[in-house]
């Protein structure tokens, strides 16, 4: 006969699923068995539970204890089941009252002295508890701030197992965690746009890219400032919305990078070009979000774009279009969001000096051809703006102090804010940008003038634009119009948008 039942939650991709922990005690040789497709970390919880129960001035029953994690066919991973399994053992041995167990969910990792450690994916657990109708959730004190981002469920922070048992036995009640108030902020400023001398054309393209959430590729010789300009994007990114903060924090918590704080800035991920496709896209035996998902609602910066493996680059094609990634494995299929803005840089050739007037290119035509072929046509077609970057003359590298603007980034950021506001009004959604416009929305809400349309059709024939590129030009032109405060896309806007298509 099952003598106790406690509820917890499991991370299943980007969603959570409620887990029932059943405990049965019988006479026989003292021991503890955990069943239900648990991994090594859960099996080792037996020793953590023994020590924490003993050091919390409680008693481990001298009986044969069987713990079942249901549903038994769902793989269980992680240390978040330590606390609910310990509570199940204590409930089965009648050391705690069971009044609150049926409408409460427990999550937490136990230390040997009975204290609770934070766990990853706490927002996923909280959403699962709320979705399943639980009234409250007991979480480690360090994870309570993240859990309290979700409204509609009581979050009770717990410091130790002893403290929780006193609460369940009505000896000393725990207080409820107040809702976490989110005050979003802009990303940390590393480089101001006023620190970038020259490169007016490239800075304008970056402004357009951020305003409309467009993908951009900067191509130019070494030392032209491509990486510096990409880093400067942090200074003009708009602050995330509350919904975006929750999504960003949730993904970073699932990856184990953030278990006790709230991520208030847009992410800026810059993986090295030696990263594997699993690290970039996500996956593994127990699927975890990759770099493209950790860059969700922010920027994925890929420096030296052609140096990434062909498998990594081609794996980007579907997420760039769909803004999510599906990781298929034999055991399960997991979907993670991947709504990122791609910022990539590349040299014109392996040595970097192809057609450079000041240096001699040492690459053969075949090497240059092979280098550029690493970025396939379908992948390049998914990039909205391709911008050539030229070297800045030495005399412009140290301008007079009088010519330096106090903060060019603040001026650009204010223009981007106005453009984003126009997009929010147009779509009625705060998180939607021009890059996300569907073909129907382009027709109904694009504001394309007859003159601009005629100009685009003529240019599309001469440039042999694909249907995807044709629509991307309109989306970029819509962003340029928003930056200019125009409700309609004019011929001048279309002309500038076409200038960013690769030749």
N, C-alpha and C positions, 0 to 999 in steps of 0.2 A: 504493500500500500504506500502510495506517495504521501509523505508526511509534510512537505512544504513545497511551495511554488513561488518563485521570484521572477521578475521580468527585467530584461536588459535589452540591448540593441546591438546590431551588427552593421558594419559598413559594407554595403553592396554597391560598389561603384560610387556614383554621386548621390545615391539615396541610402536611406537606412531601413532596417527591417527589425521588428520586435522579435526577441528571443525569449523563450520560456526556459527557465532553469528549474528543473525538478530535482528534489533531493529525497532519497529514501535511505533510512537507517535500519539495519537488521543486526541481530545477534551473530556473533562469529568473531574471527580474528580481526582486530582493529586494522583498518586500512581505508584508503580513499581511491575511488575509481571515477574517472571522468570520461563519459561517452558522448557521442554526438558530432563526430567528424571534427574533433578539435586538433589543433596543431601543437607543436612542441612548446610554444610559449604558454599555452593554456594548461598543458599537462604539468608544466613546472609550477603552476599556480598552487598546487597542493602544498608545497613546502612554504610558499609565501603565506598561504592561509593559516597553516599550523602555527607559524611563528607570530603572525599578527594577532590571531585570536588569543594565544597564550599571553602575549605582551600587552594585550588590552584587558587583562584580568578577567578573561572568560575561559571557558573550558572546551577543549576539543573532545567530542564524544568518543568513548572507547568502544566503538562499534564499527561495523562494516558500513561505510558511507558510499552511496552511488549517486553521482550527479549526472543528469542528462540535460544536454543543451539541444532543445528542439526549436525548429525542425531539424531532424538528425541528418538530412541529406544536404544541408547547406553548410559549406566549409566555414569554420570559425577560425578567426585569426586575431592576435593581439592580446593585450593584457587588461582590456576594459571589463572582463568578466570576473576579475578577482573579487571585487566588492560584492556583486550580487551572489556569487557562489558562497562567499563567507556568510552573507545574510541568510541564505538558504540553509546552511548547516546549523546556524544558531537558531533559526526558526524551527527546524526539525527537532532540535534538542530542547526546545521550549525555554530558551534563555532570553528570547525577546518576544514581544507581543506581535501578533500578525494582523492587527486591525488595518494598518496602512499599506500592507504589501500588495493588495489586489488592484489598487489604483495608483501605484507608484512604480517608477522605473529607476533602476540603479546602474550606475556606470562608474568605474574607477579602478585604478591599479593600486594594490597594497604594497607597502614596504614592510620589512620584517618587524618594525616596531609599531605597526598598526596605523601609521600615517598614510594619507592618500596622495598619490602622484597624479598629475594631469595625464589625459589620454588624447590621442589624435582623433579627429572626426567628431568632436563633441556636438557641433551644430547639426550634423547628420543624425546623431542619436536623438537630439532634442526635437527635430522635425518629425522623426519617426514616432516619438512618444506623443506629440501633439496630434499627429494624424491618426493614431490608434485610440485616442480618447482618454489618455492618462491625465490625471489631475496635477501630478507633481513629478519632479525628477530630482534625484539625489546625485550630485556630481562632486568631484574634487574641488576644493576651494579655488585652486589656481585656474580651473577651467570654467568657473561660474560666469565670468565676464562674457566669454564667448557664447555660452548657453543662453544667457539672458538677452541676447540679440533677438531671439524668437519670442514673439508675443503669444499669449493664449495658454501658457502653461507655467506653473510655479516651479522656479528653480531654487533648490535648497543646497547651498554650499556646505561641504563637509570637510573637516580637517582630519579627522581620525575615525577609525572603526569604533573606538570606545565612545566617542562623542555621538555617533549615529545611533548606537545601541541605547544610549541614555535618552535620545529623542524618541525612539520607537517605543521605549518603556515608560514614556511620559514623566521622566525624571527631570530632564532639562531640555526645553524645546529649542530648536534651531530657528534662526531667522531666515526669511525668504530673501533671496537676492533681488534687489531692485532692477528694473529694466535698464539695460545698458543704453545710455544716451550717446548717440553717434554724432560727433562733430567732425565732418569730413574736412580734409585739407588737401592743398596741392602737394604734388610730389616734391621731395627734397630737391633743392636747386644745387646742381653741381657746376654747370657752365651756363652763363648768361649769353643770350644771342649777341649782346653788345661786345662780348669777348671774341666773336668770330669776325675777322676783318675780310672785307670783300665778300665773295660768294653770295651776292644779292639774289641771283636766280635760284640757287639751291635753298636759301633761307625762305624765299617765297614759296617754293614747292613744299617745304616742311610745314609751313604755316597752313597751306591748303590741306596737306595730309592729315594733320591733327584736327583741323576744323571739321572734316568730313569722315574721319576714321578710315582713311585710304591707305593702302599698302604702297610703299615707296622703295625704290632702289637707287642708290647713289653710286655712280661709276666715275672713277678718276684715278690719277696716278698716286703713288705713295706720298704721304705728307701734305696732301691737299686739304685735309681737315674733315674727312668724311666721318671718322669715328667721333671727333669732337662735336660735330653738328648733331650726330645721333644722340650723344649724351646731353646736349643742350635741350633736347625735346622735353626732358624732365621739368624744365622751367616754364613750359607753356601748356602742359597737360592740364585740362580742367579737373577740378575736384570730383571724386566719384559720388554718386547718389547713395542713399542708405541701402537700397536694394543691391547695388553693386558692391558695397562694402561687405554685406553679408555673403554674397557669392564669392568674393575674393578671399575672405577669411576662411570660408568653408573649404575651399580648394587647398589653401595652404595648410589648414589643419589636417585634412585628409592625407596630405603628403608628409605629415609629421614635422613640418618646418615651423609651425606656429600653433602652440597648444595652450598658451596662457594670455594672449593679447588679441586685440582687434586690429586688423590690417586697414588703416585709414587712408592709405595712398594707393594710387594706381600702380600696379607692378611694372617693373622694367627688368626683363629677363634677358641675359646675354650669355647663352651657353657657348662653350668653346667648340671649334669646328671638329674636334675629335669625338664629340658626343655621339653615342649610339642612337639608332632609330627609336629604341625603346625609351631611352632617356628623354628624347625630344618629343616623341608622340605620346608616350605613356604605355603602360602594360606591365609585364612581369608575371610571375606565377600567381601572385595576389595583385591584380591590376591596380596600379597607382597612377595618378595624373602626371603627365610629362610636362616638359617646359612650355609647350604650346597652351596647355590648360592652366599652368601657373601664371601665364601671361594674360589670362582672360581679363577683359576690360582694361588692358594696359598695352604695353609694347613688348614685342619679341624682336630683339636686336640680333641679327646674324651677321657678324663681321666676317669679311673674306668669304662671301657667299659661295663662290665656286669650289672652295676648299672642303665643304661638307660632302659627305659621301652621297653618291647618286641615290641610294635608297632613302636617305634622310630627306633630300630635296623633293623627291617624287612623292614621299609620304605627306608632304605639306599641301599637295594639290587639293585634296578633298576638304580638309579643315579650312583652307582659305576661302572656299566657296560656300561651305555649309555652316561654318562657325561652330561646329562640334566635331568630336572625333569618336568613332566607335571602335573599341578594342575587342576583337573577337578571339576567344580562346576556347579550348576543347570543353572546359568546365562551364564557362559562362560568357556572356557578351555584355560589355560595360560601355556606357556612353558618358563622356565627360564634355563639358562646354569648352570651347576654344575660340572665343570671340576676341581675337587679338589683332593689333595693328602691326603688320610686318614692316620692319625697317631693316634693309639689307644694304651692304656695301660690297663693291668688288673693284679690282684693278682691271685695266683694259687688256692685260696679258699677264703671263706668269711672272715676268721680271718687273712689270708695272710701268714700263716706259714706251709703250707702243704709241707712235706719232707724237712723242714728246720732243719739242724743239731743242731742249737743252741736254738730253741724254740719248744715247744710242741703244735702241732695243736689241737685245741679244737673243730674242726668241725667233724660231723658224715659223714660217706661215702655218705649218702643220700643228705646232705647239699652240699657237694663238687660236687656231680653229678648234682644237680639242679642248682648250681651256674654256672658250665661250660656249661650246656644246654641252658643258656640264649643266648649264641652266637650260632646260628644254623649252621648246616653244609653248607648250600648254602651261608650264609654270610661269613663264614670263608674261603670258597673256592674262594671268590672274593678278598681276601687279599693276596698280592704277597709274603710278607716276614713275617714269624712268628718267633720272636727271643726270646729265654729264656734269662733272665737277672739274674745274680747271685749277691749276696752281695759282696761288696768290703771289704777285710780285713782291720782292723783298722790301721795296720802299713803302709798301702798304701794311707791312707786318707790325710796325710800331708807329701808329698815327699820333698826331698831336693830342695832348690831353684835352684840349678844348673841343675836339671833334667827337670825343667818346660820349655816347648817350648814357644817362644814369642807369637805365635798365630797359633795354630794347625788348626783353622778354615780357615785361609787364605790359607794354604797348601791344605786342602781338597777342598775349593772353587775353586782353580785353576784347580784341577783335574776334578772337576765337569764341569767347563767351557769348558775344552777340550773335555769331553765326550758329552756335549750338542752340541758343534760345529760339532762333527762327526755325530750326529743324524740329525742336520739341513742339512748337506750335503747329507746324505742318503735319507731323505724324501723330500728335497727341500722346506720345510716349517719350519719357525723359531719357531713356536709354537707347533710343534709335537714332542713327546718323544717316547721312546721305549715302554712304557706302552700302547700307543695308536696303536701299530702295528696291522693291520688286519692279518688274517690267510694267505691271499695271499701275503702280504708283508713279513711275516715270511718266506714263501717259496722262494720268489724272492730276498729278500734283507737281510735275516737273517744271511747268511754266515755260516750255520751249517756244520761242517766237518763230514764226514762219521763216524769217530771214536766217536765224541761227540754224534751223532745221535744213534748209536748202544748202547752207554752207557746209554743214556736217556731211550731208549725203554726197556732195561733190568731193570733199576731202577723203571720205571713207572709200570711195572708188579708187582714188589715186594712191592711197596708202594701203589698200587691200586689207582693211580692218575686218577682223572676225566679228560675228554677232556679239560675242562677249565684250570685245574691245569697244565696239560701237556703243553699247550700253554704259560701259565704264566711263567713256568720254563724257557722256551726258551727266553721269553722277558727279564727276569732277567739276564739270561746268556749273552744275547746280551749287556746289560748294563755293566756287569762285563768286557766283552771283550773291550768295549769302554773305560772304565776306565784304562785298561791295554794297550790301544793303538793298539789293535789287530783287523784286519779286519775280521777275522774268529773266530767262537766260538769253542774253544778247549775243550778237555775233562776236563781240570782243571776248566774252567769256568762253565761247566755244573755241575761238582761235587759240587762247591760252591753254585750254584743256588739251587740245590736239598737239600742242608743242611738247607735252610730256609723254607722248606715246613713243615707244622705241622705233628707231628707223630700221 
